[in-house]
Amino acid sequence: MDINKLMKQAQQMQAGMQKAQEELATQTVEASVGGGKVVVVATGAGDVQDIKIDPSIIDPDDAEFLQELVLKGVQEAITKGKDMASGEMSKLTGGMNIPGLS
């Protein structure tokens, strides 16, 4: 086993992973809940960028419903972003389960 070759491969993988993480920070996913009444946009890095709420569901007497929809939308968007990130990292690692990357 050539240790220099192994080190070079590790460096290439690390550079590829850093580039993928930078790209994921700019890629977005969208989660729509409540029949499209609440839409949340998040990055592959898990940052929520936008929340759109259809004014027709804003009811001052039922704020709890809107809160639940927003929370569900945020959770779904973050999950989609993590799934996208996991898929990209899996491509780089060849499916190997490397601790700290998932």
N, C-alpha and C positions, 0 to 999 in steps of 0.2 A: 504494500500500500504506500503510495507516494504522498507524504504529508504535505508537500508543497502544492500538489494538485488539489488535495482536499481543502487546504486553506484558501486557495484561489476560488474554488467552487463556493465555499462559505461566504467569501467576500462578495462574489457575484450575486448570491442569493440575498445577502443583506442589502446590497444596492438595489436590487429588484424590489425587495419588500419596502424599502424607503420610498421608492418611486411610486409604488402601488398605493401606499398610505397617503402620499401627497395627492394622487389622483382621486382617491376615495373621498378626500376632504372637499373636492370640488364637484363630485357627482352627487346627484340628488335622487331621492325616492319620494313617492307621494302616497299618502294613506288617506283614503276617503271613507268616512263613517257616517252613519245616520242617513243613508241614501244619498250621500254626496253633500249633505248639509254642512258638514265640517270636513275640511281638507287640511292636512298637515304635510309640510314639506321638510325633509331632513336630509342631511348629508350622510355619506357612507361612514363618516367619522362619528355619527350620532348627534350632530348638532342640529337642533330644530331651527329652521330658517324662516318659516312662514306658517301662519295659521289663518285660514279663511273660514268665516262663519256666515252662513246664509242668514240675512236679517229676519227671515220669516220664522226662524226657530227661537228667536230671542223673546222670551216670555218672563217678565219681571217676577211673576208669581211662581215660576218653576225654574229657578236658576240651577237647581240640582241636576236637572236633565241635561242642560247645556254643559255643565261642569263634567258630567260623566262622559259626554260625547267628546269633549276636548281631550280629556285624559285618555280615553280609548284611542283617539286618533294619534296622540303623541306616542303612546306605547307602541302602536302598530307601525308608525313611521320609523321609530328607533329600531324595532325588530327587523323591519325590511332593510334598513341601513346596515345592521349587523350581519344579516344574511348575505347581503351583497359583498360586504368586506370579507366575510368568511370564505365565500366562493372565490374571490380574487386571491386571497392568501393561499387557499388550497391549490390553485393553479401554480403558484410560485414554488410551493413546497412539495409538489407532486403527490399530494394527499397524505404526506407524513404529518403526524400529530406532534407539533413542536410546542412545548409548554410556553404559555404567555402570548401566543399568536391568535388564539381563537377568541 
